[in-house]
Amino acid sequence: MTERTTVRLPEDLLSRAKRKAASEGRTLTSLIEDGLRSILTEKQKHTKARRVLPRVSKATGGPMPGVELTDLSKIQEIDDLEYIRRIKNLK
């Protein structure tokens, strides 16, 4: 079932969208539908990111050398570096 709704868009964006739809021989509604579906599908792919935990030594059961669990700035740095690595892999 389809529903009607009101969407407020900047004039320039609406004009560009109308021109794009017309050049492709389709309706503005179908262009908006495809755009929303694309964004929603993309979000679902990236929402299941695996949480990365600090490496643990199998020999002693403690953290690997260089991982100090009492130093929050070091933990944040490891987390930041992991985040940057993940962002680079998305591109």
C-alpha positions as CSV (number, residue, x, y, z in Angstrom):
1,M,0.0,0.0,0.0
2,T,1.4,3.4,-0.9
3,E,0.9,6.5,1.2
4,R,1.0,10.1,0.5
5,T,3.3,12.4,2.5
6,T,4.7,15.8,2.4
7,V,8.4,16.3,2.1
8,R,10.1,19.7,2.3
9,L,13.2,20.0,0.1
10,P,15.4,22.9,-0.8
11,E,14.4,24.4,-4.2
12,D,17.7,23.7,-5.9
13,L,17.6,20.0,-4.8
14,L,14.0,19.6,-5.9
15,S,14.8,21.2,-9.3
16,R,17.7,18.9,-9.8
17,A,15.7,15.9,-8.8
18,K,12.9,16.8,-11.2
19,R,15.4,17.2,-14.1
20,K,17.0,13.9,-13.3
21,A,13.7,12.1,-13.2
22,A,12.6,13.7,-16.5
23,S,15.9,12.9,-18.2
24,E,15.5,9.2,-17.2
25,G,11.8,9.2,-18.2
26,R,10.5,8.4,-14.8
27,T,8.5,10.1,-12.0
28,L,9.9,12.1,-9.2
29,T,8.3,9.6,-6.8
30,S,10.2,6.6,-8.3
31,L,13.4,8.6,-8.1
32,I,12.8,9.3,-4.4
33,E,11.8,5.7,-3.7
34,D,15.0,4.3,-5.3
35,G,17.1,6.8,-3.4
36,L,15.6,5.8,-0.1
37,R,15.8,2.1,-0.8
38,S,19.5,2.6,-1.7
39,I,20.3,4.4,1.5
40,L,18.3,2.0,3.7
41,T,20.0,-1.0,2.2
42,E,23.5,0.5,2.6
43,K,22.8,1.2,6.3
44,Q,21.8,-2.4,6.9
45,K,25.1,-3.6,5.4
46,H,27.2,-1.5,7.8
47,T,25.2,-1.9,11.0
48,K,26.6,-5.3,11.9
49,A,30.2,-4.1,12.5
50,R,32.1,-6.4,14.8
51,R,33.4,-4.9,18.0
52,V,37.2,-5.1,18.2
53,L,38.7,-6.0,21.6
54,P,42.3,-5.5,22.7
55,R,44.6,-8.4,21.9
56,V,45.1,-10.8,24.7
57,S,48.3,-12.9,25.1
58,K,47.5,-16.6,25.2
59,A,50.6,-17.3,27.3
60,T,49.7,-15.2,30.3
61,G,46.1,-14.3,29.7
62,G,47.0,-10.6,30.1
63,P,47.0,-7.9,27.4
64,M,49.7,-8.0,24.7
65,P,52.7,-5.9,25.2
66,G,51.9,-2.2,24.6
67,V,48.3,-2.5,25.7
68,E,48.0,-0.9,29.1
69,L,44.4,-1.3,30.4
70,T,44.7,1.3,33.1
71,D,45.7,4.0,30.7
72,L,42.5,5.2,29.1
73,S,44.2,7.4,26.6
74,K,46.1,4.4,25.2
75,I,42.9,2.4,24.9
76,Q,41.2,5.4,23.1
77,E,44.2,5.6,20.8
78,I,43.9,1.9,19.9
79,D,40.2,2.4,19.3
80,D,40.8,5.5,17.1
81,L,43.4,3.6,15.0
82,E,41.0,0.7,14.5
83,Y,38.2,3.1,13.5
84,I,40.5,4.8,10.9
85,R,41.4,1.3,9.6
86,R,37.7,0.4,9.2
87,I,36.9,3.7,7.5
88,K,39.7,3.2,5.0
89,N,38.4,-0.3,4.2
90,L,34.9,1.1,3.4
91,K,36.2,3.3,0.6
